Amino acid sequence: MTHAPISIIRALLLAAACALLLTGCGTVQVSTPDPSPKGGTIVNTARTQLGKSYRYGGASPRQGFDCSGLVYWAYQTNGIKVPRNTQKQASAGYPVKRSQAAPGDILVFRTGIMSLHTGLYAGNNTFIHSPSRGKRVRMESMDAAYWRKKLVAVRRVAR
């Protein structure tokens, strides 16, 4: 049995690698859906609840809202299904860079070691959310020091 010289094997491997790079084989293009005009409608729906009381487990104007309940209700009111809890909302749809956030995108914040918080991007570096017990649905700036350092994801739900 005759073995090919190592230099020939190296040349063949190099040629194969170059062919793969030149053809683009093995590269994956992941596209994020463009923002939808419905995103603004979702934000406007959530905006109607400004001042509504926080309520753990709440997901309606009558009950009040927790953070994920507000996101869930605003989407559901506009005929779009999203998960009900923060953990699942944190992986709904597609990831988006903060710089590409569009109205209606779900913002995910890490507020504790095991705690997540969600809200809706409203445009102009603001978001709408239901903060916590004793507080009310409100709009805040993503540039506030507290929220800026807590943001961990922006999710765009296909719509």
C-alpha positions, 0 to 999 in steps of 0.5 A: 500500500502506497501513502500519498506524501503529506505535502499532497494531502495538505495541498488538497485540504487547503484547496478544499478549504478555499473552495468552501470559503469562496462558495460561501458553503457553511455560512448561515444568513439569519434575518430578523423580520422588519418592524411591522406597522402593527408595532405602533398599534401594540404600543398605543394599546399598552399606552391606554393602560398608563396609570393602571395598578400593578397586580401580580398575575394580572393580564387585563384592564379590569384586574390590573397587570404584572409586567408580562401580563401587560405585554401579553394583553397588548399583543393579544388585543391586536390578534397576536399570540405571545407567551404569558410569562416573562421567561417565555417572552424572553425567547419569543420571536427573534433577537434584535440589537438594541440599536434596532429596536422598533415600537412593539418589540419586547424588552427583557431586563434582568432585575435579579439573579433569577428575575426577569422583567418585560416591557414594550419598546415605545420608540425614542428610547422609551418603554411601557411596563408595569413595574412592581407591587404598589406601582402603576403602568408607566413609560420610562426611559431606557437611558435611565441608569437602572434600566440601561444596565439591566437590559439583556434582550430585545425580541421582535415577534413575527407579525 
